[in-house]
């Protein structure tokens, strides 16, 4: 058995160079567009040409292919509907030492056009042994991986020393350099629930400032020279204060670094993302907000509890319950919550669960209202406790419930008996 020699992969610079496409149909249109994207001067030869192809900035010769049409060409594409014409173009190209791609017969082609996945300045070409469908499937998988940031494609910096010099220069000049801050919502816990854009920015980061509840499993896949700073932010224990975090992300961005502030859930849902965005605005640092899947909805969903359900409730409220309801600094309207929304979702409520439950019952909520407490939701360590408003604090204490946890109060909790099997 004779095995064909492997093809030699090559990237061509066609800017300003002549490329000839023989054919005027859909395949010729795709090839012409690709050549134009590469900056080539494209000549199309065909008796009939699609209007879309003729509208492109190409030279169109509306006639049959002739001897001499490949003169001065660097590359030819044989994309005519007639195999005999394509064979003739290929022979002429070989005689003139011009690389030719045959669209109808890869086995008789001197060159192949790969399926290409692109992102920014990255191009990944896939040939897959001449099987175009297989190449397209592989290309699609690569595009997804590039988009979600699961491939190590971060542009390398010139070095930490040069970055430090840039920092000093920028500081003396009073400018923001090329730095940037992305406030990225990492989702409720499962690393797979970060958005595609969030994953992409994380893969491109020079500095990552992470919270305790961010999906830390993603950090292991970062390149070794990425600076990872643990901001902590656990209850009653802060590695960095909020002011320190604000100063940190601004300073790193002013030094020309790409900074990702990685948070659990969504940055604008009790995540203090607004404060960090304002710090960037005041310092003149460019920033973007990447929304995340909020734990207020996702964690109950993973536990088989929809926060709204037709026939049960049409509304819900999300509340930060980290303060004792009697605390002078508490601004939550517990009266309205006790008598208002069908479903209450409490975040940061474990420490105040007994006081919150008492407050709601005192202000009118039925003590028999179903309650679910979901610990470490969406992760492999997820635990769910179901109880009632009257008993939930005692039951949570016996079960050793600890943060992070989401508390759901309302009749939708009863749906868990049917939907919780989907966990």
C-alpha angles and dihedrals in degrees: 000000000000115000117208115242114256116261120250111239115222138169113217129211103216098164108141093357127122119254123179125211115193108201137049106220137094095291091050089049092055092047093048092051091051092050092049090051087056091053097250125154099241127207118189120201118192138118090231124032130186113249090237090056094046090051091061120095092263136119109251122202105191099205143077119295113272138191109274097032090114094055112135091002121142095194137015132201117201102204103147121134091238115078090206091059091048091050091051093050090050092050093048091048092050090050091053094041093245118144111243131193115207110207094195102047120028090181091062094042124107091206137023131216107224129213104255130209113198135191121165106310094345122102122179115191120203123192102167096196095302094302103129096192092051090047091051092052091050091046091053091051091049092049090055092048092049092048096049093046097240091131121073098247102135111140108248119241122226090252142291092269093055089047089054090050089050089051092055091046093049092047092053092046093046094230134128097235117203095314124130139184125215117193099207125191106216096195131240100310113291105102089220091066096068111108122257091246092049091052091048094051091046090055090052097046126119092192129027120193106192136192127219093254097045117112095269093178087079092061093070090066095057122107116268096249095056110113109231117195120189109216091181107196096178117157109288090352123085126179087193131013118237091254090052091051091050091051092045098054091044093049093049092048092049086054088061097258128141103237126197116194099201115202137175116252115349121341093227098047104083087315099113088234090138091060092051092047090052090050088056091048092052091050095045092242117151112238143169134202118226109195118225136206102270118229089221090077105017098053095053089045091055088051092053096258120123110200090220129032131173111257093018109057139343098194143044139183129216114212136184103225101178093118129070105255088235093053112117090231094054111111099175114124098228091173091061092044094050092054102027135052119046093227128035120198113194122197124194089011105129097096092048099036096116093048094045093050091049092048093052093048091046090053096048113283114134110255088222092061109131116250132190125195113198118194123201090352122205091017131101087256095059116142127182126203119189122196141127132276090255096052107026097097093052093042092049091051092051091048093051093239112186135172139312093063139137119215120208120194121188147064092289087077088075089067089070090079088067102027102035090082087075091070 
